[in-house]
Amino acid sequence: MEENAVTPSGKPYSPLDSVAVPGQSLTRPKGEYPWEQPPQFSDPDKAIAELMDKISKPDNMAKVFALLENGVTVVALVDAMVLTGFATGKYNPNVSELIKPDLREFIMILAEKAEIEYTEGSVKPRDAFQDTVDELKTKKAEIKERGNPREPADIVDEESIVEEPVEEKKGLMMNERPTGIMARGGM
């Protein structure tokens, strides 16, 4: 029979009791975690070379192939490897993102040479991001338009910007005479 866990004060233990309070991380000395230290590799080429060397070892290659054969996608595998490298202080997040495409390609080439069937997985296309940015710009313009309605005179001014071609004057007698109310000179 299992005993219920209790805190030192005698209250029943709950996992929610051990959650850090906001700002608690600021009470510890800086540099306690590996990702708070300068990274081991700041050059993406050196970081990818180190990862490729590790993967190329027979034991590690067998583990990678076993994961691929069991349905883990290449994208998920690379994401996990890169996150582990960041968490252990090997490189910073920028280098992590730069090495992901090359590492995916390397693993796929190894799997093809070993004749292992794998699933590549999907990387979010940049088009979706660009579509979202364009949609936000459109919404912003609509909101701005509702907040700043244009006066009818502004609309007429914008429409009359198109210039019509002007005919050359050939002499004073060739011009047409104005015919409006203000054209009369005697008032």
C-alpha positions in Angstrom: 0.0 0.0 0.0 1.4 3.4 -1.0 1.7 6.2 1.6 0.5 9.7 0.7 3.5 12.0 0.4 3.5 14.9 2.9 5.5 18.1 3.1 7.8 18.8 6.1 5.0 20.8 7.7 2.7 17.7 7.6 0.4 19.0 4.8 -0.3 16.6 1.9 2.2 17.0 -1.0 1.0 18.2 -4.3 3.1 18.7 -7.5 1.7 22.2 -7.7 3.5 23.0 -4.4 6.9 22.6 -6.0 6.3 25.0 -8.9 8.6 28.0 -9.0 7.0 31.3 -8.2 7.4 34.2 -10.7 10.8 35.8 -10.2 12.3 32.9 -8.3 14.9 32.4 -11.0 16.2 36.0 -10.3 17.1 35.0 -6.7 19.7 32.5 -7.8 23.2 33.5 -8.9 23.6 34.1 -12.6 25.5 31.5 -14.6 24.3 28.5 -12.7 22.9 26.8 -15.8 25.0 25.9 -18.9 22.9 28.1 -21.2 23.8 31.1 -19.1 27.5 30.6 -19.9 29.1 31.6 -23.2 28.5 28.8 -25.8 31.2 26.3 -26.6 30.7 26.9 -30.4 29.8 30.3 -31.8 30.6 29.2 -35.4 27.8 27.1 -37.0 30.4 25.2 -39.1 32.2 24.0 -36.0 29.0 23.1 -34.3 27.7 21.0 -37.2 31.1 19.3 -37.6 31.0 18.3 -33.9 27.4 16.9 -34.3 28.3 15.1 -37.5 31.3 13.5 -35.8 29.1 12.3 -32.9 26.4 10.9 -35.2 29.0 9.1 -37.3 30.1 6.9 -34.5 28.6 3.4 -34.9 26.8 3.3 -31.5 25.2 6.7 -32.1 24.3 5.9 -35.7 22.6 2.7 -34.6 20.5 4.7 -32.1 19.5 7.3 -34.8 18.6 4.5 -37.2 16.5 2.7 -34.6 14.6 6.0 -33.9 14.0 6.5 -37.6 12.8 2.9 -38.1 10.3 3.4 -35.2 8.6 6.3 -36.7 10.4 9.3 -35.3 10.6 12.0 -38.0 13.9 13.5 -39.0 12.6 17.0 -38.1 11.7 15.8 -34.6 15.1 14.0 -34.1 17.1 17.0 -35.3 15.0 19.4 -33.0 15.7 17.1 -30.0 19.5 16.9 -30.8 19.8 20.7 -31.3 17.8 21.4 -28.1 20.0 19.1 -26.1 23.1 20.9 -27.5 21.7 24.2 -26.5 20.7 23.0 -23.0 24.2 21.7 -22.4 25.8 25.0 -23.5 27.3 23.8 -26.8 25.8 26.7 -28.9 23.3 29.5 -28.7 19.8 29.5 -30.2 20.9 31.3 -33.3 23.5 28.7 -34.1 20.9 26.0 -33.3 18.6 27.3 -36.0 21.4 27.7 -38.5 22.6 24.1 -38.2 19.2 22.4 -38.4 18.8 22.2 -42.2 22.3 20.8 -42.7 21.8 18.3 -39.9 18.5 17.1 -41.3 20.1 16.6 -44.7 23.0 14.7 -43.2 20.7 12.3 -41.3 18.6 11.7 -44.4 21.7 10.9 -46.5 22.9 8.5 -43.9 19.5 6.8 -43.7 19.3 6.5 -47.5 22.7 4.9 -47.7 21.7 2.5 -44.9 18.5 1.8 -46.9 16.3 2.8 -43.9 12.9 4.1 -44.5 12.2 7.3 -42.7 9.7 10.1 -42.4 11.1 13.5 -43.0 8.4 15.4 -41.1 7.4 18.9 -41.8 9.0 22.2 -41.2 6.6 25.2 -41.0 6.8 27.0 -44.4 7.7 30.6 -44.3 4.7 31.3 -46.6 2.3 30.9 -43.7 4.3 33.4 -41.7 4.3 35.9 -44.5 0.6 35.4 -45.1 0.0 36.2 -41.4 2.2 39.3 -41.6 0.3 40.5 -44.8 -3.0 39.8 -43.1 -1.9 41.9 -40.1 -0.9 44.8 -42.3 -4.3 44.7 -44.0 -6.1 44.7 -40.7 -4.0 47.5 -39.5 -4.8 49.6 -42.6 -8.5 48.8 -42.1 -8.4 49.9 -38.5 -6.5 53.1 -39.4 -9.1 53.8 -42.1 -11.9 53.4 -39.6 -10.1 55.7 -37.1 -9.4 58.3 -39.7 -12.3 58.6 -42.1 -11.6 60.6 -45.2 -13.5 63.7 -46.1 -15.3 63.7 -49.5 -13.0 66.6 -50.6 -10.0 64.3 -49.9 -11.4 61.6 -52.1 -12.1 64.0 -55.0 -8.6 65.4 -54.7 -7.1 61.9 -54.9 -9.2 61.0 -57.9 -8.4 64.2 -59.9 -4.7 63.6 -59.7 -4.7 62.1 -63.2 -3.5 64.7 -65.6 -4.9 65.1 -69.0 -2.7 65.9 -72.0 -2.4 69.6 -72.7 -2.7 70.8 -76.3 -0.1 73.2 -77.6 -1.3 76.8 -78.1 -0.7 77.9 -81.6 -1.6 81.5 -81.1 -4.0 83.8 -79.3 -6.7 83.6 -81.9 -6.6 79.8 -82.0 -7.6 79.4 -78.3 -11.2 78.7 -77.4 -13.0 81.5 -75.5 -14.1 80.7 -71.9 -17.8 80.5 -71.6 -18.6 80.3 -67.8 -20.1 82.9 -65.6 -16.7 84.1 -64.4 -15.5 84.4 -68.0 -17.6 87.5 -68.5 -15.5 90.5 -67.9 -18.1 93.1 -67.1 -19.1 92.3 -63.6 
